[in-house]
Amino acid sequence: MDDKMIECKDVVYKYDNGEENTHSSIAVDGVNIEVKKGEFVVILGRNGSGKSTIAKHMNALLTPTEGKVYISGLDTLVEENVWDIRKTAGMVFQNPDNQLVATIVEEDVAFGPENLGIEPSEIRRRVDNSLKKVNMFEYRKHAPHLLSGGQKQRIAIAGILAIEPQCIIFDESTAMLDPSGRKEVINAILDLNKNHGLTIVLITHYMEEAVEADRIIVMDRGKIINQGNPREVFQNVEIMKNIGLDVPQMTELSFELQKEGIDINSEILTIDEMVNALCQLK
């Protein structure tokens, strides 16, 4: 059995800016990514790194100029596959206001399954289940526009869950939220991955969101420049800084302490780990 959820093979994507073969129009430049079923992968990069462009290939919003993208074995370049691809891999975008279509929360969540022609009793079950998974069930009769940003984004996630995808791609879905809204959404994402087995691809530039990932892929100028688990990726502090990205604060603190000659682990990610490491210093 194939355990690949997403496979990008030598993907090149060129924006057509009317000029022949200018380098500036290449948004993604020979990218290879595999995401296994049930994995939580974060793609990091500054603006213009190609991370959102590659994300849009993962549910066939964009198709490669060169190379191939397969979602659960389905080729995104085959027109007949697009419907199934979007049922398999849902996408949550940056601005929650642009994703909500109805005036009542539960109607909004029902929109996807209604479009799939699912029968009403099954829609009811899916809507209730989806809202419970993101802790928004008690808001089902509310008007979405009166909710906070974090709550709206969780409604958008519930709307995707109602089509029962195997994978959700979050394209900078916390970028417009305040810290508490970001935390709400990240907790919902983690729960879906750890407790409900959904494959998650999270595009972000917030380092703290990446700490929980199984694997981090770092992109810059359309290419992958580093990947590995969070400890492996973040201990390359200078690589990250050079491309305009931060590392988690505690990782940076351990880096600075090492520069001062203090013998401390470079793989520290959290405050708790830092406290433990400092307490063990002789």
ChimeraX attribute file (.defattr): number of C-alpha atoms within 10 A of each C-alpha:
attribute: neighborCount
match mode: 1-to-1
recipient: residues
	/A:1	3
	/A:2	8
	/A:3	11
	/A:4	16
	/A:5	23
	/A:6	24
	/A:7	21
	/A:8	21
	/A:9	17
	/A:10	17
	/A:11	23
	/A:12	22
	/A:13	24
	/A:14	17
	/A:15	13
	/A:16	11
	/A:17	10
	/A:18	8
	/A:19	10
	/A:20	8
	/A:21	11
	/A:22	12
	/A:23	10
	/A:24	11
	/A:25	15
	/A:26	18
	/A:27	22
	/A:28	28
	/A:29	19
	/A:30	17
	/A:31	18
	/A:32	16
	/A:33	15
	/A:34	14
	/A:35	20
	/A:36	17
	/A:37	18
	/A:38	20
	/A:39	20
	/A:40	26
	/A:41	24
	/A:42	29
	/A:43	26
	/A:44	28
	/A:45	26
	/A:46	18
	/A:47	13
	/A:48	14
	/A:49	20
	/A:50	24
	/A:51	30
	/A:52	23
	/A:53	19
	/A:54	28
	/A:55	21
	/A:56	16
	/A:57	21
	/A:58	28
	/A:59	27
	/A:60	23
	/A:61	14
	/A:62	15
	/A:63	22
	/A:64	21
	/A:65	14
	/A:66	15
	/A:67	16
	/A:68	18
	/A:69	27
	/A:70	21
	/A:71	25
	/A:72	21
	/A:73	14
	/A:74	18
	/A:75	18
	/A:76	25
	/A:77	17
	/A:78	10
	/A:79	9
	/A:80	11
	/A:81	14
	/A:82	18
	/A:83	13
	/A:84	15
	/A:85	21
	/A:86	21
	/A:87	21
	/A:88	19
	/A:89	26
	/A:90	22
	/A:91	22
	/A:92	22
	/A:93	20
	/A:94	17
	/A:95	19
	/A:96	24
	/A:97	14
	/A:98	9
	/A:99	17
	/A:100	21
	/A:101	14
	/A:102	15
	/A:103	14
	/A:104	16
	/A:105	27
	/A:106	25
	/A:107	19
	/A:108	21
	/A:109	30
	/A:110	25
	/A:111	19
	/A:112	20
	/A:113	23
	/A:114	16
	/A:115	9
	/A:116	11
	/A:117	9
	/A:118	14
	/A:119	10
	/A:120	12
	/A:121	9
	/A:122	12
	/A:123	20
	/A:124	18
	/A:125	12
	/A:126	21
	/A:127	27
	/A:128	19
	/A:129	16
	/A:130	26
	/A:131	25
	/A:132	14
	/A:133	19
	/A:134	23
	/A:135	16
	/A:136	18
	/A:137	18
	/A:138	10
	/A:139	16
	/A:140	19
	/A:141	12
	/A:142	13
	/A:143	16
	/A:144	25
	/A:145	16
	/A:146	10
	/A:147	14
	/A:148	14
	/A:149	23
	/A:150	23
	/A:151	23
	/A:152	25
	/A:153	30
	/A:154	27
	/A:155	29
	/A:156	28
	/A:157	28
	/A:158	30
	/A:159	28
	/A:160	25
	/A:161	27
	/A:162	25
	/A:163	26
	/A:164	19
	/A:165	18
	/A:166	19
	/A:167	31
	/A:168	27
	/A:169	22
	/A:170	24
	/A:171	23
	/A:172	21
	/A:173	25
	/A:174	29
	/A:175	17
	/A:176	15
	/A:177	21
	/A:178	12
	/A:179	11
	/A:180	11
	/A:181	20
	/A:182	21
	/A:183	15
	/A:184	19
	/A:185	22
	/A:186	20
	/A:187	14
	/A:188	16
	/A:189	23
	/A:190	18
	/A:191	15
	/A:192	21
	/A:193	19
	/A:194	14
	/A:195	9
	/A:196	12
	/A:197	16
	/A:198	23
	/A:199	25
	/A:200	29
	/A:201	26
	/A:202	28
	/A:203	28
	/A:204	23
	/A:205	21
	/A:206	19
	/A:207	17
	/A:208	14
	/A:209	19
	/A:210	26
	/A:211	20
	/A:212	17
	/A:213	20
	/A:214	15
	/A:215	22
	/A:216	26
	/A:217	21
	/A:218	23
	/A:219	23
	/A:220	22
	/A:221	19
	/A:222	22
	/A:223	19
	/A:224	22
	/A:225	14
	/A:226	17
	/A:227	17
	/A:228	15
	/A:229	17
	/A:230	23
	/A:231	16
	/A:232	14
	/A:233	20
	/A:234	27
	/A:235	21
	/A:236	17
	/A:237	18
	/A:238	15
	/A:239	15
	/A:240	19
	/A:241	11
	/A:242	9
	/A:243	16
	/A:244	12
	/A:245	18
	/A:246	20
	/A:247	23
	/A:248	21
	/A:249	15
	/A:250	19
	/A:251	25
	/A:252	21
	/A:253	16
	/A:254	23
	/A:255	21
	/A:256	15
	/A:257	15
	/A:258	14
	/A:259	10
	/A:260	9
	/A:261	8
	/A:262	13
	/A:263	14
	/A:264	17
	/A:265	16
	/A:266	21
	/A:267	20
	/A:268	25
	/A:269	23
	/A:270	14
	/A:271	13
	/A:272	11
	/A:273	15
	/A:274	19
	/A:275	12
	/A:276	11
	/A:277	15
	/A:278	15
	/A:279	9
	/A:280	9
	/A:281	9
	/A:282	5
